[in-house]
């Protein structure tokens, strides 16, 4: 028993030391309603790897999973949300998510096609006094390490619409960025998933890195 205890302590200490080399973690939002919150399984690890290499951001290599009503959400400076279908936030989710965003958190919502009508409805519960506004191309999210003079890159085509970047701005601060008709997260996936041209993937990763940089420095 003593030997097992010593081994456990040593392993536990090793995990703490290993995690200590990273500045922070980011998370994917697990929501209710039936939508596939778990979509794009390789996207965030690839984005983290790219941001760590290009911006020296020192993020833990794997994302965590967090629910909108969990107090754990306050431990993440950047939370990513994606999917194709329905989203429902409970009253507790709404209150907790609002507190998180008001207190300095940042939510990136990426429409993976089909999310739009649901997420607009649910975010209106979180901030009934705010509306999504399309951000101008000179907004700081497009002017971080990588410059996007024409706004969001187009990754996948769905309805022949231009990509749009919307924001919720609370007391002068961008608290939520919503990428629409873009499929930004798909562009972060392993190349073998969609066989996107590498220049397209690179543009998607650069824009994602901009969002991370904005959320953790400018925001």
Secondary structure as UniProt FT lines:
FT   HELIX           2..20
FT   STRAND          27..30
FT   TURN            37..38
FT   TURN            41..42
FT   HELIX           43..55
FT   STRAND          64..67
FT   TURN            68..69
FT   HELIX           71..75
FT   STRAND          79..83
FT   HELIX           91..102
FT   TURN            103..104
FT   STRAND          107..111
FT   HELIX           116..126
FT   TURN            127..129
FT   STRAND          133..134
FT   TURN            137..138
FT   HELIX           140..142
FT   TURN            149..150
FT   STRAND          164..170
FT   TURN            171..172
FT   STRAND          173..180
FT   HELIX           184..188
FT   HELIX           191..194
FT   HELIX           198..213
FT   HELIX           214..218
//
